[in-house]
Amino acid sequence: MNRTYISICDYKNDQHLINVLELYSIQPTIIRLQVLKTILVFSDDEFTGNDILTELQKVYPEFQNHTLFSALIAFSRKGLIAKRPERKNKPGRPSLVFSVPLLVLSLFGK
């Protein structure tokens, strides 16, 4: 299954997204076009974790009554989110990484 990895950390640009995609040998330019059509846009103050939750709930209605925190836990149990360990060069800043089927990104872009 094609999967894409999306960080929900506060980065000043989307270089982190490109780095993560490259780790998984995903073509960043193609995926970035998909991502930029969605609410999953990095470091744009208009978008919050709750916006991400709202968009994900459109695809996974069973999470309709979840808070963002409980949805993250539920998504994690479904295998849609993986928590990455802290990076040595940035202690104290672990990130959550969404693992979302490409189909979901396509739905967001429509």
N, C-alpha and C positions, 0 to 999 in steps of 0.2 A: 504494500500500500504506500502511495506517495504521502509523505508527511512533511510538514514545514514547522520550523521552530521559531517561536516569537517571544522575545523578552518583554516583560511588562515593567521593567525597571525605568527609573528616570534618567535617561541618557540625553545628552545635548544634541545628538545626531543619531542617525540610524546606522552608523558604522558597526555598532555591536551586532545588529541584526545581520549585516553582511558577513561578519566574522563567524557568527553561529551557523548561518546557512552554509558557508564554505566548509565548516567542520564536518557537515553531513553531506558534502558533495552535492548540494542543491544549487541550482543556477540562481544567484541572487538577483540578477536583473529581471528575470521573469517573475520571480516571487514578489519582488518589491512592487512591481506594477499591481499585482493582486492585493498586496497588503495596503498600498497607498489608496486603494479604492474603499478601504474598510475603516472601521474605527481603530484598528490595530496599527496606529501610526505612532511612532516614537516621539517623545518629548514635545508633543504639541499640547499646550495647556488646556485646549478645548476638550481633550479626551481624558477620561478618568477610568479607574478600575471599574466603576459602576457602569460606564458606557460599554466597556468590554463585556461585562456580565449581561447587560441588556441585549447586546447583539448575539451572544452565545445562547441566551435563553430563547431567541427566535428559532434557533436550530435544535436546541434541546429543551423543549417545553417542560419536561419533568423537573427542571430546576427553577420553575417560575417563582416559587415561594422562598427561594434561598436568598440569604444575604450574600454579599460578595465573598466573605470569608468562608461561609459554609459551602458555597458553590465551588470555591477553589478546592476545598477538601473533597467534595463529591467528584469534581472533574479529575482530581488526582487519583481517586479510587477507580475511576473509569479508564485511567491510563492516558488522560488527555493533558495532564500537567505533570512535569517532573521538576523536582526542586534540585537545583545545582548547588554543590558545595561552595563555600566562600573561596574567592580567588586569593592567592597568596599576595598579589600586589594590591588588593583592595580588601583588607580584613574587615569583617563586620558588615559586608555588603553581599550576602548571598542573593541570588536572583531566582525568581520563579520563571520557568520556561514553559510556555504552552506548546504542546505537540498537537496540532490540529490537522485533521485530514484536509488535503487540498480542496476537496469538494466543499468544505465549509467556507473556506476563503472565497471560493467562486460564488457561493450563495450570497455572501456579504457584499460582493462587488456588484450584484445585479440591482 
